[in-house]
């Protein structure tokens, strides 16, 4: 599922059994979603230049974020 959102805050939740970090992303519309565990997106989320900018967010059927792309 694709959604256009604005990320306002990133909260680190912990690490997976493989020591990979995962996060909860908070959006301007008041919703939030957790990133998919062990996904490559987790390494670029914390220092994201996409905070407070429109992004396209892709989620799994379970609602886990697995891709974020800036909207030009």
C-alpha distances in whole Angstrom, upper triangle without the diagonal:
4,7,10,12,16,17,20,21,20,22,23,23,25,25,24,27,27,27,24,23,20,19,17,16,17,16,18,17,18,15,15,13,14,14,14,18,19,16,18,16,18,21,20,19,22,24,21,22,19,20,21,19,16,13,10,8,5,5,7,7,10,9,10,10,10,10,12,13,16,16,19
4,7,10,13,14,18,19,19,21,23,23,25,26,25,28,28,28,24,23,20,19,17,15,16,14,16,15,17,15,14,13,15,14,15,19,20,17,18,15,18,20,19,17,21,22,19,20,16,18,18,16,13,10,6,6,5,7,10,11,13,11,12,10,11,9,9,10,12,12,15
4,6,10,12,15,17,17,20,22,22,25,26,26,29,29,29,25,23,20,18,16,13,14,11,13,12,14,12,12,12,14,14,16,20,22,19,19,16,18,21,19,17,20,21,18,18,15,15,15,13,10,8,6,5,7,8,12,13,14,11,12,10,12,11,10,10,12,11,15
4,7,10,13,16,17,20,22,23,26,27,27,31,30,30,26,24,21,19,17,13,13,10,11,10,13,12,13,13,16,16,18,22,23,20,20,17,19,21,18,16,19,20,16,16,12,13,12,10,7,6,5,6,9,11,15,17,18,14,15,12,14,12,10,9,9,8,12
4,6,9,12,13,16,19,21,24,25,26,30,29,28,25,22,19,16,14,10,10,6,7,8,10,10,10,11,14,14,17,21,22,20,20,16,17,20,17,14,17,18,14,14,10,10,9,8,6,6,6,7,10,12,16,17,18,14,14,12,14,12,10,10,10,10,13
4,6,9,11,15,18,20,23,24,26,30,29,28,24,21,19,16,14,10,8,5,5,8,10,10,11,12,15,15,18,21,23,20,20,16,17,19,16,13,15,15,12,12,8,7,6,5,5,6,9,9,13,15,18,20,20,16,16,14,16,14,11,11,10,10,13
4,6,8,11,14,16,19,21,23,27,26,24,21,18,15,12,10,7,6,4,6,9,10,10,9,10,12,13,16,19,20,18,18,14,14,16,13,10,11,12,10,10,7,5,5,7,8,8,10,10,13,14,18,20,19,16,15,12,14,13,10,12,11,12,15
4,7,10,14,16,19,22,24,28,28,25,22,19,17,13,11,8,6,5,6,9,9,10,10,12,14,15,19,21,23,21,21,17,16,18,15,12,12,13,11,11,9,6,5,9,10,11,14,13,17,17,21,23,22,18,17,15,17,16,14,15,14,15,18
4,7,10,13,16,18,21,25,25,22,20,16,14,10,8,6,5,7,9,12,11,11,9,11,12,13,17,18,20,19,19,16,14,16,14,10,10,11,10,12,10,7,8,11,13,13,16,14,17,18,20,23,21,18,16,14,17,16,14,16,16,18,21
4,7,9,12,15,17,21,21,18,16,12,10,7,6,5,6,9,12,14,13,12,10,10,10,10,14,15,17,16,16,13,11,12,11,8,7,9,9,12,11,8,11,13,15,14,16,14,16,16,19,21,19,16,14,12,15,15,13,16,16,19,21
4,6,9,12,15,19,19,17,15,11,9,5,5,6,8,11,14,16,14,13,10,10,9,10,14,14,16,16,17,14,11,13,13,10,8,11,12,15,14,12,15,17,18,17,19,16,18,17,19,22,19,16,14,13,16,17,16,19,20,22,25
4,6,9,12,15,16,13,11,7,6,4,6,9,11,15,18,20,18,16,13,12,10,10,12,12,14,14,15,13,10,11,12,10,8,11,13,16,16,15,17,20,21,19,21,18,19,18,19,22,19,17,14,14,15,17,17,20,21,24,27
4,7,10,13,14,12,11,7,6,5,7,10,13,16,19,21,18,16,13,12,9,10,12,10,13,14,16,14,11,13,15,12,11,15,16,20,19,18,20,22,23,21,22,19,19,18,19,21,17,16,13,14,16,18,18,22,23,26,29
4,7,10,11,9,8,6,6,7,10,13,16,20,23,24,22,20,16,15,11,11,12,10,11,14,15,15,11,13,15,13,12,16,17,21,21,20,23,25,26,24,24,21,21,20,20,22,19,18,15,16,17,19,20,23,25,28,31
4,7,7,5,5,4,6,9,12,15,19,22,25,27,25,22,19,16,13,11,11,8,9,12,13,14,10,12,15,14,13,17,18,22,22,22,25,26,27,25,25,22,21,20,19,22,19,19,15,16,16,18,20,23,26,29,32
4,5,5,5,6,7,11,14,17,20,23,27,28,26,23,20,17,13,12,10,7,7,10,13,14,11,13,16,16,16,19,20,24,24,24,27,28,28,26,25,22,21,19,18,20,18,18,14,15,15,18,20,24,27,30,33
4,5,7,10,11,15,18,21,24,27,31,32,30,27,23,20,17,15,13,10,9,13,15,17,14,16,19,19,19,22,24,27,27,28,31,32,32,29,29,25,24,22,21,22,20,21,18,19,18,21,24,27,30,33,36
4,6,9,11,15,18,21,25,27,31,32,31,28,24,21,17,15,13,10,8,11,13,15,13,14,17,18,18,21,22,26,26,27,30,31,31,28,28,25,23,22,21,23,21,22,18,19,17,20,22,26,28,32,34
4,6,10,13,17,19,23,26,29,31,29,27,23,20,16,15,14,10,9,12,13,15,12,12,15,16,15,18,20,24,24,25,28,29,30,27,27,24,23,22,22,24,22,22,18,18,18,20,22,25,27,31,33
4,7,10,14,16,20,23,26,28,26,24,20,17,14,11,11,7,6,8,9,11,8,8,12,12,13,15,17,20,21,21,25,26,26,23,23,20,20,19,19,21,20,19,15,15,14,16,18,21,24,27,30
4,7,11,13,16,19,23,25,23,21,17,15,11,9,10,7,7,9,10,10,6,7,11,10,9,13,14,18,18,18,22,23,24,21,21,19,18,17,18,21,19,18,14,13,13,15,16,20,22,25,28
4,7,10,13,16,20,21,20,17,13,11,7,6,7,6,7,8,10,9,6,9,11,9,9,13,14,17,17,17,20,21,21,19,19,16,16,14,15,18,15,14,10,10,11,13,14,18,20,23,26
4,6,10,13,16,18,16,14,10,8,6,5,8,9,11,11,12,10,7,10,11,8,8,12,12,16,15,14,17,18,19,17,17,14,15,14,15,18,15,13,10,9,11,13,13,17,18,21,24
4,7,10,13,15,13,10,7,6,4,6,10,11,14,13,15,12,10,13,13,10,10,14,13,16,15,13,15,17,17,16,16,13,14,13,14,16,14,11,9,9,12,13,13,17,18,21,24
4,6,10,12,10,9,5,5,6,7,11,13,16,14,15,12,11,13,12,9,10,13,11,14,11,10,12,13,13,12,13,10,12,12,15,17,15,12,10,9,12,12,11,14,15,17,20
4,7,9,7,6,4,7,9,11,15,17,19,18,19,15,14,17,16,12,12,15,13,15,12,10,11,13,13,13,14,12,14,14,17,18,17,13,13,11,15,15,13,16,16,18,21
4,5,6,5,6,8,11,13,16,19,22,20,20,17,16,19,17,13,14,16,14,15,11,9,9,10,10,10,12,11,14,14,17,19,18,14,14,12,15,15,13,15,14,15,18
4,5,7,9,12,15,17,20,23,25,23,24,20,20,22,20,16,17,18,16,16,13,10,8,10,10,11,13,13,16,17,20,22,21,17,17,16,19,18,15,16,15,15,18
4,6,9,12,15,17,21,24,26,24,25,22,22,24,22,19,20,21,19,19,16,14,12,13,12,13,14,13,16,16,19,20,19,16,17,16,19,19,16,18,17,17,20
4,7,10,14,17,20,22,25,24,25,22,21,24,22,19,19,21,19,20,17,15,13,15,15,15,16,15,17,17,19,20,19,15,16,16,19,19,18,20,19,20,23
4,7,11,13,16,19,22,21,22,19,19,22,20,17,18,20,18,20,17,15,14,16,15,14,15,12,14,13,16,16,15,11,13,13,16,17,16,18,19,19,22
4,7,10,13,16,19,17,19,16,15,18,18,14,15,18,16,18,15,14,14,16,15,14,14,11,13,12,14,15,13,10,10,10,14,15,14,17,18,19,22
4,7,9,12,15,14,16,13,13,16,16,13,14,17,16,18,15,15,16,17,16,14,13,10,11,9,11,12,10,7,6,7,10,12,12,16,17,19,23
4,6,9,12,11,14,11,10,14,14,11,13,16,15,18,16,16,17,18,18,16,15,12,12,9,11,12,10,8,5,6,9,12,12,16,18,20,24
4,6,9,8,10,8,7,11,11,9,11,14,14,17,15,15,18,18,18,15,14,10,10,8,10,12,11,9,5,4,6,9,10,14,17,19,23
4,6,6,9,8,8,12,13,12,14,17,16,19,18,19,21,21,20,17,16,12,11,9,8,11,9,9,5,6,6,9,12,16,19,21,25
4,6,9,9,8,11,13,13,14,17,17,21,20,21,23,24,23,20,19,16,14,12,12,14,12,12,9,9,9,12,15,18,21,24,27
4,7,9,7,9,12,13,14,17,17,21,20,21,25,25,24,21,20,17,16,14,14,17,15,15,11,11,10,12,15,18,22,25,28
4,5,6,8,10,11,13,16,15,18,18,19,22,22,21,18,17,14,12,12,12,15,14,14,10,9,6,9,12,15,18,21,24
4,5,6,8,9,12,14,13,16,16,18,21,21,20,17,16,14,13,14,14,18,18,17,13,11,8,9,11,13,16,20,22
4,5,6,6,10,11,10,13,12,14,18,17,17,14,13,11,11,12,13,17,17,15,11,8,6,6,8,10,13,17,19
4,6,5,7,10,10,14,13,14,18,18,18,16,16,13,13,13,15,18,17,15,12,9,8,9,10,13,16,19,22
4,6,7,8,9,13,13,15,19,19,20,17,18,16,16,17,18,22,21,19,15,13,11,11,12,14,16,20,22
4,6,6,6,9,10,12,15,15,16,14,15,14,15,16,18,22,21,19,16,13,11,10,10,11,13,17,19
4,6,5,9,8,9,13,13,14,12,14,12,14,14,17,20,19,17,14,11,11,10,9,11,12,16,18
4,5,9,10,10,13,15,17,15,17,15,17,18,20,23,22,19,16,14,14,14,12,15,15,19,21
4,7,9,9,13,14,16,15,17,17,19,20,23,26,25,22,19,16,16,15,13,14,14,18,19
4,5,6,10,10,12,11,14,13,16,18,21,24,23,20,18,14,14,12,10,11,11,14,16
4,6,9,8,11,11,14,14,17,20,23,26,26,22,20,17,17,14,11,11,9,12,13
4,6,5,7,7,10,11,14,17,20,23,23,20,18,14,15,12,9,8,7,10,12
4,5,8,9,12,13,16,18,21,24,23,20,18,15,16,14,11,12,10,12,14
4,7,9,13,13,17,19,23,25,25,21,20,17,19,17,13,13,11,12,14
4,6,10,12,16,18,22,24,24,21,20,17,18,15,11,10,8,8,10
4,7,9,13,16,20,22,22,19,18,15,16,14,10,9,6,6,8
4,6,10,13,16,19,20,16,16,12,13,10,6,5,4,5,9
4,7,10,14,16,17,14,14,11,11,8,6,5,6,6,10
4,7,10,13,14,11,10,7,8,6,5,7,9,10,14
4,7,10,11,9,8,6,6,5,6,9,12,13,16
4,7,8,5,5,4,6,7,9,12,15,16,20
4,5,5,5,7,7,10,12,15,18,20,23
4,5,8,10,11,13,16,18,21,22,26
4,6,9,11,14,16,20,22,24,27
4,6,9,12,13,17,19,20,24
4,6,9,12,15,18,20,23
4,6,8,11,14,16,20
4,7,10,14,16,20
4,7,10,13,16
4,7,10,13
4,6,9
4,6
4
